[in-house]
């Protein structure tokens, strides 16, 4: 029996990666799996895996690649149990982030009989990313997010939902953003080369209206998934 087909979405912070993944995944009968969300959910539990991850968080240390992969695989196993044959595959958001993670992911997916059907690369000019990220505002009280240009609050500096004072994250200054983008570019270039060599990468212009990007993603991914030997029921 054919295994699952997974899609990876790659893009820098501010590219709309999370937004697009959440929009297209259910339309393609995939499950959006964001590693950042997985860790946040894990931290609310008290099992062996959660305690192991928490030991790194408590020390302020990075979670090792091997442990991150185990967290991801635990979620894929959970989806298998919960959804059975209705589970087509996952849309992976936030993993892999570098070449070593990609190689490890390939090994474990091969063992499971799964395949990577496509790797979506959201392309957005650097200056646009900096503008998007540096204009972000958050409400520390309720977690609502705004943008000074694209989605401003009704009253400047005040949250529409709870009336809290809005603030900018310390890592959303132009200088901090530039450093994060440099790190992303250094890690991601080899990752994209790795997947391009297998003809898996789909470049999508992310500097357009959200609905237009979603439309192009759906057209490209529906074609790729239709031509892969994964479960479609």
N, CA and C atoms as a LAMMPS dump frame, in Angstrom:
ITEM: TIMESTEP
0
ITEM: NUMBER OF ATOMS
699
ITEM: BOX BOUNDS ff ff ff
-5.0000000000000000e+02 5.0000000000000000e+02
-5.0000000000000000e+02 5.0000000000000000e+02
-5.0000000000000000e+02 5.0000000000000000e+02
ITEM: ATOMS id mol type element x y z
1 1 1 N 0.845 -1.198 0
2 1 2 C 0 0 0
3 1 3 C 0.876 1.241 0
4 2 1 N 0.469 2.256 -0.797
5 2 2 C 1.263 3.478 -0.886
6 2 3 C 1.284 4.207 0.442
7 3 1 N 2.39 4.906 0.685
8 3 2 C 2.524 5.662 1.915
9 3 3 C 1.899 7.038 1.802
10 4 1 N 2.319 7.906 2.694
11 4 2 C 1.781 9.273 2.72
12 4 3 C 2.633 10.194 1.851
13 5 1 N 1.994 11.232 1.328
14 5 2 C 2.694 12.275 0.569
15 5 3 C 2.765 13.527 1.432
16 6 1 N 3.966 14.02 1.639
17 6 2 C 4.145 15.223 2.439
18 6 3 C 4.633 16.375 1.563
19 7 1 N 4.284 17.577 1.97
20 7 2 C 4.734 18.798 1.305
21 7 3 C 5.48 19.635 2.322
22 8 1 N 6.59 20.218 1.912
23 8 2 C 7.371 21.109 2.775
24 8 3 C 7.213 22.535 2.257
25 9 1 N 6.988 23.476 3.149
26 9 2 C 6.943 24.88 2.748
27 9 3 C 8.134 25.594 3.38
28 10 1 N 8.882 26.292 2.541
29 10 2 C 10.091 26.998 2.966
30 10 3 C 9.95 28.474 2.628
31 11 1 N 10.318 29.313 3.563
32 11 2 C 10.283 30.752 3.325
33 11 3 C 10.762 31.477 4.563
34 12 1 N 11.34 32.645 4.396
35 12 2 C 11.817 33.409 5.553
36 12 3 C 10.661 33.965 6.366
37 13 1 N 10.967 34.402 7.566
38 13 2 C 9.956 35.078 8.373
39 13 3 C 9.436 36.279 7.591
40 14 1 N 8.114 36.425 7.588
41 14 2 C 7.514 37.534 6.852
42 14 3 C 7.088 37.175 5.447
43 15 1 N 7.376 35.951 5.018
44 15 2 C 7.026 35.548 3.648
45 15 3 C 5.572 35.108 3.526
46 16 1 N 4.879 34.933 4.651
47 16 2 C 3.506 34.45 4.626
48 16 3 C 3.413 32.942 4.671
49 17 1 N 4.509 32.306 5.042
50 17 2 C 4.596 30.844 5.044
51 17 3 C 3.513 30.198 5.915
52 18 1 N 3.4 30.64 7.159
53 18 2 C 2.417 30.06 8.06
54 18 3 C 0.993 30.316 7.603
55 19 1 N 0.734 31.515 7.112
56 19 2 C -0.601 31.874 6.626
57 19 3 C -1 30.995 5.462
58 20 1 N -0.105 30.842 4.486
59 20 2 C -0.429 30.047 3.31
60 20 3 C -0.561 28.56 3.648
61 21 1 N 0.305 28.071 4.518
62 21 2 C 0.232 26.658 4.908
63 21 3 C -1.119 26.342 5.54
64 22 1 N -1.572 27.228 6.42
65 22 2 C -2.86 27.01 7.093
66 22 3 C -4.027 27.071 6.115
67 23 1 N -3.896 27.891 5.071
68 23 2 C -4.98 28.027 4.089
69 23 3 C -5.059 26.836 3.143
70 24 1 N -3.913 26.396 2.617
71 24 2 C -3.954 25.389 1.551
72 24 3 C -4.028 23.957 2.079
73 25 1 N -3.505 23.705 3.282
74 25 2 C -3.445 22.333 3.783
75 25 3 C -4.82 21.64 3.768
76 26 1 N -5.859 22.218 4.375
77 26 2 C -7.145 21.508 4.378
78 26 3 C -7.747 21.348 2.985
79 27 1 N -7.463 22.273 2.088
80 27 2 C -7.996 22.182 0.726
81 27 3 C -7.332 21.056 -0.057
82 28 1 N -6.124 20.681 0.364
83 28 2 C -5.396 19.583 -0.289
84 28 3 C -5.519 18.279 0.492
85 29 1 N -6.333 18.284 1.538
86 29 2 C -6.491 17.132 2.44
87 29 3 C -5.161 16.736 3.083
88 30 1 N -4.391 17.756 3.421
89 30 2 C -3.162 17.576 4.185
90 30 3 C -3.374 18.176 5.574
91 31 1 N -2.529 17.799 6.513
92 31 2 C -2.594 18.363 7.862
93 31 3 C -1.425 19.318 8.034
94 32 1 N -1.733 20.562 8.388
95 32 2 C -0.687 21.56 8.62
96 32 3 C 0.053 21.222 9.915
97 33 1 N 1.336 20.938 9.805
98 33 2 C 2.158 20.604 10.966
99 33 3 C 3.273 21.646 11.077
100 34 1 N 3.109 22.568 12.019
101 34 2 C 4.101 23.618 12.254
102 34 3 C 4.915 23.237 13.484
103 35 1 N 6.228 23.128 13.327
104 35 2 C 7.042 22.654 14.451
105 35 3 C 6.985 23.601 15.637
106 36 1 N 6.857 24.897 15.391
107 36 2 C 6.737 25.831 16.508
108 36 3 C 5.513 25.541 17.353
109 37 1 N 4.39 25.251 16.687
110 37 2 C 3.159 24.909 17.404
111 37 3 C 3.307 23.583 18.142
112 38 1 N 4.012 22.627 17.52
113 38 2 C 4.206 21.328 18.169
114 38 3 C 4.916 21.482 19.508
115 39 1 N 5.961 22.313 19.533
116 39 2 C 6.701 22.503 20.775
117 39 3 C 5.842 23.209 21.827
118 40 1 N 5.068 24.203 21.398
119 40 2 C 4.201 24.902 22.36
120 40 3 C 3.171 23.947 22.951
121 41 1 N 2.587 23.089 22.116
122 41 2 C 1.613 22.123 22.617
123 41 3 C 2.276 21.091 23.533
124 42 1 N 3.481 20.702 23.157
125 42 2 C 4.205 19.701 23.938
126 42 3 C 4.494 20.205 25.35
127 43 1 N 4.778 21.5 25.475
128 43 2 C 5.142 22.058 26.769
129 43 3 C 3.977 22.072 27.756
130 44 1 N 2.76 21.821 27.27
131 44 2 C 1.601 21.775 28.171
132 44 3 C 1.376 20.362 28.702
133 45 1 N 2.164 19.395 28.216
134 45 2 C 1.987 18.005 28.618
135 45 3 C 3.04 17.602 29.646
136 46 1 N 2.861 16.399 30.194
137 46 2 C 3.816 15.892 31.18
138 46 3 C 4.121 14.424 30.896
139 47 1 N 4.615 14.172 29.674
140 47 2 C 5.05 12.822 29.349
141 47 3 C 6.561 12.837 29.144
142 48 1 N 7.112 11.698 28.805
143 48 2 C 8.572 11.58 28.715
144 48 3 C 9.164 12.507 27.652
145 49 1 N 8.511 12.581 26.491
146 49 2 C 9.019 13.433 25.422
147 49 3 C 8.959 14.904 25.821
148 50 1 N 7.856 15.306 26.461
149 50 2 C 7.714 16.694 26.896
150 50 3 C 8.778 17.05 27.933
151 51 1 N 9.034 16.151 28.859
152 51 2 C 10.05 16.434 29.888
153 51 3 C 11.44 16.564 29.273
154 52 1 N 11.713 15.757 28.254
155 52 2 C 13.033 15.839 27.611
156 52 3 C 13.195 17.185 26.9
157 53 1 N 12.162 17.615 26.191
158 53 2 C 12.219 18.917 25.511
159 53 3 C 12.322 20.041 26.536
160 54 1 N 11.546 19.936 27.621
161 54 2 C 11.537 20.994 28.64
162 54 3 C 12.905 21.155 29.294
163 55 1 N 13.656 20.069 29.369
164 55 2 C 14.983 20.161 29.985
165 55 3 C 15.897 21.1 29.205
166 56 1 N 15.701 21.179 27.894
167 56 2 C 16.493 22.112 27.078
168 56 3 C 15.948 23.525 27.204
169 57 1 N 14.622 23.654 27.187
170 57 2 C 14.003 24.977 27.337
171 57 3 C 14.417 25.614 28.656
172 58 1 N 14.383 24.828 29.72
173 58 2 C 14.693 25.362 31.054
174 58 3 C 16.131 25.849 31.15
175 59 1 N 17.035 25.26 30.374
176 59 2 C 18.439 25.69 30.378
177 59 3 C 18.705 26.787 29.355
178 60 1 N 17.673 27.114 28.567
179 60 2 C 17.861 28.1 27.505
180 60 3 C 18.696 27.559 26.368
181 61 1 N 18.724 26.231 26.206
182 61 2 C 19.539 25.594 25.171
183 61 3 C 18.678 25.241 23.967
184 62 1 N 19.327 25.127 22.809
185 62 2 C 18.633 24.725 21.604
186 62 3 C 18.247 23.246 21.689
187 63 1 N 17.054 22.93 21.207
188 63 2 C 16.631 21.531 21.161
189 63 3 C 17.406 20.85 20.032
190 64 1 N 18.094 19.74 20.299
191 64 2 C 18.893 19.073 19.263
192 64 3 C 18.047 18.615 18.082
193 65 1 N 18.681 18.533 16.915
194 65 2 C 17.974 18.104 15.707
195 65 3 C 17.307 16.747 15.899
196 66 1 N 18.008 15.823 16.529
197 66 2 C 17.475 14.47 16.702
198 66 3 C 16.187 14.485 17.515
199 67 1 N 16.132 15.327 18.541
200 67 2 C 14.946 15.414 19.384
201 67 3 C 13.811 16.118 18.636
202 68 1 N 14.132 17.15 17.873
203 68 2 C 13.119 17.831 17.067
204 68 3 C 12.467 16.861 16.097
205 69 1 N 13.281 16.013 15.474
206 69 2 C 12.744 15.032 14.539
207 69 3 C 11.839 14.034 15.259
208 70 1 N 12.209 13.636 16.465
209 70 2 C 11.357 12.717 17.23
210 70 3 C 10.004 13.346 17.553
211 71 1 N 10.016 14.642 17.87
212 71 2 C 8.763 15.352 18.145
213 71 3 C 7.883 15.35 16.899
214 72 1 N 8.495 15.614 15.743
215 72 2 C 7.748 15.626 14.489
216 72 3 C 7.178 14.242 14.179
217 73 1 N 7.994 13.211 14.324
218 73 2 C 7.536 11.854 14.024
219 73 3 C 6.429 11.415 14.976
220 74 1 N 6.502 11.853 16.23
221 74 2 C 5.446 11.531 17.184
222 74 3 C 4.111 12.11 16.709
223 75 1 N 4.152 13.306 16.132
224 75 2 C 2.927 13.927 15.602
225 75 3 C 2.421 13.17 14.376
226 76 1 N 3.332 12.751 13.488
227 76 2 C 2.911 11.992 12.313
228 76 3 C 2.286 10.659 12.728
229 77 1 N 2.874 10.023 13.739
230 77 2 C 2.298 8.776 14.248
231 77 3 C 0.904 9.008 14.823
232 78 1 N 0.765 10.138 15.513
233 78 2 C -0.53 10.496 16.108
234 78 3 C -1.591 10.674 15.027
235 79 1 N -1.209 11.326 13.925
236 79 2 C -2.142 11.528 12.813
237 79 3 C -2.551 10.199 12.19
238 80 1 N -1.599 9.285 12.083
239 80 2 C -1.903 7.947 11.551
240 80 3 C -2.972 7.273 12.409
241 81 1 N -2.794 7.349 13.736
242 81 2 C -3.734 6.694 14.642
243 81 3 C -5.105 7.368 14.607
244 82 1 N -5.105 8.691 14.568
245 82 2 C -6.351 9.433 14.67
246 82 3 C -7.173 9.386 13.381
247 83 1 N -6.503 9.483 12.238
248 83 2 C -7.227 9.664 10.983
249 83 3 C -7.208 8.454 10.062
250 84 1 N -6.303 7.514 10.314
251 84 2 C -6.274 6.306 9.497
252 84 3 C -6.123 6.608 8.024
253 85 1 N -6.956 5.975 7.195
254 85 2 C -6.854 6.135 5.755
255 85 3 C -7.293 7.508 5.264
256 86 1 N -7.915 8.306 6.129
257 86 2 C -8.291 9.662 5.741
258 86 3 C -7.088 10.611 5.746
259 87 1 N -6.008 10.146 6.34
260 87 2 C -4.8 10.979 6.468
261 87 3 C -3.95 10.818 5.217
262 88 1 N -3.882 11.871 4.413
263 88 2 C -3.142 11.831 3.147
264 88 3 C -1.66 12.129 3.351
265 89 1 N -1.377 13.055 4.261
266 89 2 C -0.005 13.461 4.517
267 89 3 C 0.01 14.788 5.247
268 90 1 N 1.204 15.306 5.493
269 90 2 C 1.36 16.552 6.245
270 90 3 C 1.957 17.647 5.373
271 91 1 N 1.598 18.873 5.692
272 91 2 C 2.256 20.035 5.109
273 91 3 C 3.181 20.568 6.199
274 92 1 N 4.481 20.355 6.031
275 92 2 C 5.461 20.65 7.076
276 92 3 C 5.914 22.105 7
277 93 1 N 5.735 22.807 8.088
278 93 2 C 6.032 24.241 8.178
279 93 3 C 7.032 24.445 9.315
280 94 1 N 8.284 24.791 8.963
281 94 2 C 9.297 25.034 9.99
282 94 3 C 10.304 23.917 10.13
283 95 1 N 10.15 22.872 9.33
284 95 2 C 11.1 21.749 9.356
285 95 3 C 11.053 21.086 7.986
286 96 1 N 12.223 20.785 7.411
287 96 2 C 13.578 21.006 7.939
288 96 3 C 14.041 22.46 7.714
289 97 1 N 15.013 22.866 8.526
290 97 2 C 15.576 24.211 8.414
291 97 3 C 16.986 24.216 7.833
292 98 1 N 17.615 23.059 7.774
293 98 2 C 18.981 23 7.247
294 98 3 C 19.194 21.642 6.574
295 99 1 N 20.354 21.499 5.945
296 99 2 C 20.626 20.3 5.151
297 99 3 C 20.664 19.033 6.004
298 100 1 N 21.262 19.121 7.19
299 100 2 C 21.341 17.941 8.055
300 100 3 C 19.944 17.454 8.439
301 101 1 N 19.046 18.377 8.745
302 101 2 C 17.675 18.004 9.085
303 101 3 C 16.961 17.381 7.886
304 102 1 N 17.213 17.907 6.688
305 102 2 C 16.578 17.379 5.483
306 102 3 C 17.019 15.94 5.227
307 103 1 N 18.306 15.676 5.396
308 103 2 C 18.824 14.324 5.175
309 103 3 C 18.248 13.345 6.199
310 104 1 N 18.145 13.785 7.453
311 104 2 C 17.571 12.922 8.492
312 104 3 C 16.096 12.656 8.218
313 105 1 N 15.378 13.679 7.777
314 105 2 C 13.961 13.514 7.466
315 105 3 C 13.78 12.52 6.321
316 106 1 N 14.622 12.608 5.312
317 106 2 C 14.534 11.66 4.195
318 106 3 C 14.679 10.221 4.665
319 107 1 N 15.628 10.009 5.553
320 107 2 C 15.88 8.64 6.03
321 107 3 C 14.651 8.065 6.725
322 108 1 N 14.056 8.845 7.622
323 108 2 C 12.925 8.306 8.384
324 108 3 C 11.672 8.181 7.524
325 109 1 N 11.478 9.087 6.568
326 109 2 C 10.304 8.97 5.702
327 109 3 C 10.42 7.75 4.793
328 110 1 N 11.633 7.478 4.321
329 110 2 C 11.852 6.292 3.496
330 110 3 C 11.509 5.03 4.275
331 111 1 N 11.912 5.001 5.545
332 111 2 C 11.608 3.841 6.402
333 111 3 C 10.103 3.657 6.578
334 112 1 N 9.37 4.764 6.56
335 112 2 C 7.91 4.704 6.736
336 112 3 C 7.184 4.407 5.42
337 113 1 N 7.901 4.463 4.303
338 113 2 C 7.257 4.294 3.006
339 113 3 C 6.588 5.563 2.512
340 114 1 N 6.931 6.707 3.11
341 114 2 C 6.356 7.999 2.73
342 114 3 C 7.255 8.706 1.718
343 115 1 N 6.694 9.728 1.062
344 115 2 C 7.47 10.504 0.1
345 115 3 C 7.246 11.999 0.327
346 116 1 N 8.213 12.787 -0.129
347 116 2 C 8.038 14.238 -0.207
348 116 3 C 7.594 14.538 -1.632
349 117 1 N 6.377 15.037 -1.78
350 117 2 C 5.815 15.278 -3.1
351 117 3 C 6.285 16.6 -3.69
352 118 1 N 6.518 17.593 -2.831
353 118 2 C 6.912 18.915 -3.32
354 118 3 C 7.494 19.736 -2.178
355 119 1 N 8.307 20.701 -2.558
356 119 2 C 8.868 21.668 -1.614
357 119 3 C 8.525 23.052 -2.147
358 120 1 N 7.639 23.749 -1.453
359 120 2 C 7.224 25.085 -1.863
360 120 3 C 8.21 26.104 -1.314
361 121 1 N 8.715 26.956 -2.187
362 121 2 C 9.631 28.027 -1.778
363 121 3 C 8.953 29.357 -2.037
364 122 1 N 8.557 30.049 -0.968
365 122 2 C 7.936 31.365 -1.096
366 122 3 C 9.017 32.431 -1.251
367 123 1 N 8.982 33.125 -2.37
368 123 2 C 10.018 34.103 -2.712
369 123 3 C 9.478 35.512 -2.492
370 124 1 N 10.126 36.259 -1.601
371 124 2 C 9.729 37.635 -1.295
372 124 3 C 10.999 38.475 -1.201
373 125 1 N 11.046 39.653 -1.863
374 125 2 C 12.247 40.493 -1.786
375 125 3 C 12.606 40.855 -0.347
376 126 1 N 13.891 40.951 -0.095
377 126 2 C 14.383 41.229 1.25
378 126 3 C 13.807 42.515 1.83
379 127 1 N 13.73 43.565 1.015
380 127 2 C 13.229 44.844 1.534
381 127 3 C 11.762 44.751 1.935
382 128 1 N 10.999 43.904 1.235
383 128 2 C 9.593 43.707 1.58
384 128 3 C 9.476 42.946 2.901
385 129 1 N 10.322 41.943 3.082
386 129 2 C 10.32 41.187 4.339
387 129 3 C 10.607 42.106 5.526
388 130 1 N 11.605 42.965 5.378
389 130 2 C 11.971 43.871 6.468
390 130 3 C 10.815 44.818 6.774
391 131 1 N 10.14 45.313 5.728
392 131 2 C 9 46.208 5.953
393 131 3 C 7.868 45.472 6.67
394 132 1 N 7.586 44.25 6.231
395 132 2 C 6.513 43.48 6.863
396 132 3 C 6.807 43.215 8.336
397 133 1 N 8.024 42.776 8.617
398 133 2 C 8.362 42.369 9.977
399 133 3 C 8.566 43.56 10.908
400 134 1 N 9.198 44.61 10.409
401 134 2 C 9.496 45.746 11.286
402 134 3 C 8.242 46.551 11.627
403 135 1 N 7.158 46.334 10.87
404 135 2 C 5.907 47.045 11.16
405 135 3 C 4.953 46.259 12.027
406 136 1 N 5.369 45.066 12.476
407 136 2 C 4.476 44.239 13.295
408 136 3 C 4.302 44.818 14.691
409 137 1 N 3.083 44.735 15.202
410 137 2 C 2.773 45.123 16.573
411 137 3 C 2.02 43.967 17.221
412 138 1 N 2.262 43.74 18.488
413 138 2 C 1.548 42.673 19.196
414 138 3 C 0.928 43.225 20.472
415 139 1 N -0.139 42.556 20.893
416 139 2 C -0.751 42.871 22.177
417 139 3 C -0.271 41.842 23.185
418 140 1 N 0.523 42.242 24.176
419 140 2 C 1.033 41.262 25.149
420 140 3 C -0.06 40.692 26.044
421 141 1 N -1.225 41.316 26.049
422 141 2 C -2.313 40.856 26.911
423 141 3 C -3.096 39.71 26.284
424 142 1 N -3.529 39.889 25.014
425 142 2 C -4.372 38.86 24.381
426 142 3 C -3.705 38.169 23.208
427 143 1 N -2.529 38.659 22.772
428 143 2 C -1.792 38.006 21.695
429 143 3 C -2.18 38.431 20.292
430 144 1 N -3.108 39.365 20.148
431 144 2 C -3.51 39.834 18.817
432 144 3 C -2.333 40.508 18.12
433 145 1 N -2.278 40.397 16.803
434 145 2 C -1.183 40.999 16.038
435 145 3 C -1.732 42.008 15.037
436 146 1 N -0.93 43.023 14.771
437 146 2 C -1.29 44.089 13.834
438 146 3 C -0.059 44.453 13.008
439 147 1 N -0.293 45.344 12.046
440 147 2 C 0.816 45.896 11.273
441 147 3 C 0.526 47.375 11.062
442 148 1 N 1.535 48.204 11.261
443 148 2 C 1.308 49.646 11.209
444 148 3 C 0.79 50.102 9.846
445 149 1 N 1.121 49.346 8.786
446 149 2 C 0.671 49.723 7.443
447 149 3 C -0.429 48.823 6.909
448 150 1 N -0.253 47.512 7.019
449 150 2 C -1.15 46.573 6.358
450 150 3 C -2.415 46.237 7.159
451 151 1 N -2.327 46.223 8.476
452 151 2 C -3.514 45.936 9.302
453 151 3 C -3.405 46.691 10.622
454 152 1 N -3.505 48.023 10.575
455 152 2 C -3.357 48.818 11.796
456 152 3 C -4.57 48.684 12.713
457 153 1 N -4.381 48.925 14.017
458 153 2 C -5.529 48.94 14.943
459 153 3 C -6.393 50.166 14.669
460 154 1 N -7.632 50.123 15.157
461 154 2 C -8.53 51.26 14.937
462 154 3 C -8.002 52.523 15.615
463 155 1 N -7.435 52.347 16.807
464 155 2 C -6.816 53.468 17.531
465 155 3 C -5.329 53.153 17.648
466 156 1 N -4.486 54.066 17.204
467 156 2 C -3.044 53.824 17.179
468 156 3 C -2.533 53.404 18.555
469 157 1 N -1.815 52.271 18.585
470 157 2 C -1.189 51.83 19.821
471 157 3 C -2.09 51.083 20.782
472 158 1 N -3.368 50.894 20.417
473 158 2 C -4.33 50.248 21.323
474 158 3 C -4.937 49.029 20.645
475 159 1 N -5.003 47.917 21.358
476 159 2 C -5.564 46.686 20.812
477 159 3 C -7.077 46.81 20.62
478 160 1 N -7.552 46.424 19.434
479 160 2 C -8.985 46.468 19.141
480 160 3 C -9.777 45.52 20.034
481 161 1 N -9.162 44.409 20.452
482 161 2 C -9.881 43.35 21.139
483 161 3 C -9.999 43.564 22.642
484 162 1 N -8.88 43.962 23.267
485 162 2 C -8.911 44.045 24.731
486 162 3 C -8.507 45.411 25.279
487 163 1 N -8.107 46.318 24.408
488 163 2 C -7.726 47.651 24.864
489 163 3 C -6.324 47.737 25.433
490 164 1 N -5.555 46.658 25.313
491 164 2 C -4.183 46.667 25.816
492 164 3 C -3.265 47.535 24.966
493 165 1 N -2.133 47.923 25.559
494 165 2 C -1.153 48.733 24.835
495 165 3 C -0.316 47.836 23.918
496 166 1 N -0.25 48.188 22.645
497 166 2 C 0.501 47.398 21.677
498 166 3 C 1.99 47.679 21.793
499 167 1 N 2.79 46.692 21.411
500 167 2 C 4.237 46.849 21.486
501 167 3 C 4.887 46.137 20.302
502 168 1 N 6.13 46.505 20.051
503 168 2 C 6.93 45.819 19.037
504 168 3 C 7.84 44.818 19.72
505 169 1 N 7.941 43.605 19.16
506 169 2 C 8.843 42.617 19.724
507 169 3 C 10.28 43.086 19.592
508 170 1 N 11.093 42.703 20.556
509 170 2 C 12.496 43.139 20.551
510 170 3 C 13.258 42.611 19.344
511 171 1 N 12.804 41.492 18.781
512 171 2 C 13.504 40.941 17.616
513 171 3 C 12.857 41.363 16.299
514 172 1 N 11.98 42.377 16.353
515 172 2 C 11.369 42.89 15.136
516 172 3 C 11.901 44.273 14.757
517 173 1 N 13.063 44.65 15.278
518 173 2 C 13.719 45.87 14.815
519 173 3 C 14.401 45.571 13.485
520 174 1 N 14.606 46.57 12.633
521 174 2 C 15.253 46.31 11.331
522 174 3 C 16.61 45.618 11.459
523 175 1 N 17.383 45.981 12.488
524 175 2 C 18.707 45.371 12.661
525 175 3 C 18.588 43.889 13.021
526 176 1 N 17.683 43.572 13.949
527 176 2 C 17.504 42.18 14.359
528 176 3 C 16.923 41.348 13.219
529 177 1 N 16.017 41.94 12.46
530 177 2 C 15.419 41.244 11.318
531 177 3 C 16.485 40.916 10.276
532 178 1 N 17.359 41.883 9.991
533 178 2 C 18.422 41.659 9.01
534 178 3 C 19.309 40.491 9.428
535 179 1 N 19.606 40.399 10.729
536 179 2 C 20.436 39.279 11.209
537 179 3 C 19.707 37.95 11.037
538 180 1 N 18.41 37.923 11.344
539 180 2 C 17.643 36.685 11.196
540 180 3 C 17.563 36.26 9.735
541 181 1 N 17.407 37.218 8.84
542 181 2 C 17.326 36.893 7.423
543 181 3 C 18.654 36.364 6.892
544 182 1 N 19.761 36.92 7.397
545 182 2 C 21.076 36.43 6.983
546 182 3 C 21.262 34.97 7.407
547 183 1 N 20.851 34.654 8.642
548 183 2 C 20.946 33.272 9.121
549 183 3 C 20.08 32.354 8.272
550 184 1 N 18.873 32.798 7.969
551 184 2 C 17.973 32.006 7.133
552 184 3 C 18.611 31.725 5.77
553 185 1 N 19.162 32.762 5.149
554 185 2 C 19.738 32.603 3.81
555 185 3 C 20.937 31.647 3.824
556 186 1 N 21.745 31.731 4.871
557 186 2 C 22.911 30.837 4.966
558 186 3 C 22.489 29.378 5.097
559 187 1 N 21.442 29.116 5.87
560 187 2 C 21.001 27.749 6.116
561 187 3 C 20.149 27.19 4.98
562 188 1 N 19.397 28.084 4.321
563 188 2 C 18.395 27.619 3.377
564 188 3 C 18.933 27.396 1.969
565 189 1 N 19.943 28.135 1.555
566 189 2 C 20.487 27.959 0.202
567 189 3 C 20.901 26.508 -0.058
568 190 1 N 21.677 25.871 0.837
569 190 2 C 22.019 24.456 0.608
570 190 3 C 20.795 23.544 0.647
571 191 1 N 19.813 23.897 1.461
572 191 2 C 18.594 23.102 1.57
573 191 3 C 17.825 23.122 0.25
574 192 1 N 17.692 24.29 -0.34
575 192 2 C 16.985 24.401 -1.617
576 192 3 C 17.748 23.693 -2.732
577 193 1 N 19.072 23.81 -2.73
578 193 2 C 19.88 23.095 -3.732
579 193 3 C 19.653 21.59 -3.63
580 194 1 N 19.576 21.104 -2.404
581 194 2 C 19.368 19.671 -2.138
582 194 3 C 18.053 19.187 -2.758
583 195 1 N 16.99 19.976 -2.571
584 195 2 C 15.696 19.571 -3.108
585 195 3 C 15.565 19.874 -4.601
586 196 1 N 16.247 20.909 -5.074
587 196 2 C 16.201 21.207 -6.512
588 196 3 C 16.836 20.073 -7.323
589 197 1 N 17.865 19.461 -6.758
590 197 2 C 18.532 18.356 -7.46
591 197 3 C 17.568 17.191 -7.692
592 198 1 N 16.499 17.136 -6.912
593 198 2 C 15.482 16.075 -7.07
594 198 3 C 14.22 16.599 -7.751
595 199 1 N 14.293 17.822 -8.264
596 199 2 C 13.174 18.433 -8.99
597 199 3 C 11.919 18.535 -8.122
598 200 1 N 12.104 18.886 -6.855
599 200 2 C 10.976 18.981 -5.927
600 200 3 C 10.526 20.407 -5.655
601 201 1 N 11.37 21.394 -5.963
602 201 2 C 11.093 22.771 -5.547
603 201 3 C 10.126 23.467 -6.509
604 202 1 N 9.125 24.11 -5.93
605 202 2 C 8.198 24.972 -6.662
606 202 3 C 8.388 26.389 -6.129
607 203 1 N 8.904 27.287 -6.941
608 203 2 C 9.094 28.68 -6.531
609 203 3 C 7.788 29.438 -6.744
610 204 1 N 7.316 30.086 -5.697
611 204 2 C 6.075 30.858 -5.751
612 204 3 C 6.37 32.29 -5.342
613 205 1 N 5.937 33.242 -6.129
614 205 2 C 6.104 34.664 -5.811
615 205 3 C 5.171 35.019 -4.657
616 206 1 N 5.756 35.248 -3.48
617 206 2 C 4.961 35.559 -2.301
618 206 3 C 4.699 37.035 -2.108
619 207 1 N 5.149 37.867 -3.058
620 207 2 C 4.977 39.32 -2.941
621 207 3 C 3.748 39.765 -3.732
622 208 1 N 2.629 39.097 -3.489
623 208 2 C 1.367 39.385 -4.154
624 208 3 C 0.232 39.237 -3.144
625 209 1 N -0.983 39.617 -3.514
626 209 2 C -2.106 39.448 -2.574
627 209 3 C -2.225 38.007 -2.1
628 210 1 N -2.652 37.823 -0.856
629 210 2 C -2.719 36.506 -0.238
630 210 3 C -3.531 35.524 -1.076
631 211 1 N -4.685 35.956 -1.58
632 211 2 C -5.541 35.043 -2.339
633 211 3 C -4.877 34.583 -3.632
634 212 1 N -4.103 35.447 -4.257
635 212 2 C -3.416 35.089 -5.502
636 212 3 C -2.338 34.044 -5.222
637 213 1 N -1.593 34.236 -4.134
638 213 2 C -0.558 33.268 -3.759
639 213 3 C -1.204 31.917 -3.445
640 214 1 N -2.302 31.936 -2.705
641 214 2 C -3.014 30.703 -2.369
642 214 3 C -3.463 29.973 -3.631
643 215 1 N -4.019 30.707 -4.584
644 215 2 C -4.488 30.094 -5.833
645 215 3 C -3.356 29.386 -6.569
646 216 1 N -2.211 30.072 -6.694
647 216 2 C -1.083 29.467 -7.411
648 216 3 C -0.525 28.255 -6.674
649 217 1 N -0.509 28.333 -5.345
650 217 2 C -0.047 27.19 -4.549
651 217 3 C -0.942 25.97 -4.781
652 218 1 N -2.243 26.184 -4.757
653 218 2 C -3.179 25.069 -4.923
654 218 3 C -3.029 24.419 -6.299
655 219 1 N -2.911 25.229 -7.327
656 219 2 C -2.774 24.692 -8.684
657 219 3 C -1.509 23.84 -8.789
658 220 1 N -0.385 24.376 -8.279
659 220 2 C 0.897 23.667 -8.379
660 220 3 C 0.901 22.385 -7.557
661 221 1 N 0.371 22.462 -6.343
662 221 2 C 0.443 21.3 -5.45
663 221 3 C -0.561 20.214 -5.818
664 222 1 N -1.723 20.593 -6.306
665 222 2 C -2.692 19.578 -6.723
666 222 3 C -2.102 18.721 -7.839
667 223 1 N -1.366 19.342 -8.741
668 223 2 C -0.74 18.602 -9.83
669 223 3 C 0.325 17.645 -9.305
670 224 1 N 1.177 18.127 -8.396
671 224 2 C 2.237 17.279 -7.842
672 224 3 C 1.667 16.103 -7.052
673 225 1 N 0.671 16.375 -6.247
674 225 2 C 0.097 15.309 -5.421
675 225 3 C -0.616 14.262 -6.28
676 226 1 N -1.229 14.704 -7.369
677 226 2 C -1.947 13.778 -8.24
678 226 3 C -1.004 12.801 -8.926
679 227 1 N 0.251 13.192 -9.091
680 227 2 C 1.219 12.35 -9.804
681 227 3 C 2.163 11.597 -8.86
682 228 1 N 1.824 11.551 -7.564
683 228 2 C 2.629 10.807 -6.614
684 228 3 C 1.848 9.609 -6.099
685 229 1 N 2.541 8.498 -5.83
686 229 2 C 1.849 7.276 -5.408
687 229 3 C 1.507 7.268 -3.922
688 230 1 N 0.751 8.283 -3.491
689 230 2 C 0.367 8.309 -2.084
690 230 3 C -1.128 8.038 -1.969
691 231 1 N -1.563 7.77 -0.777
692 231 2 C -2.981 7.478 -0.559
693 231 3 C -3.808 8.711 -0.849
694 232 1 N -4.847 8.57 -1.557
695 232 2 C -5.685 9.722 -1.909
696 232 3 C -7.107 9.594 -1.379
697 233 1 N -7.357 8.509 -0.675
698 233 2 C -8.718 8.326 -0.14
699 233 3 C -8.902 9.102 1.136
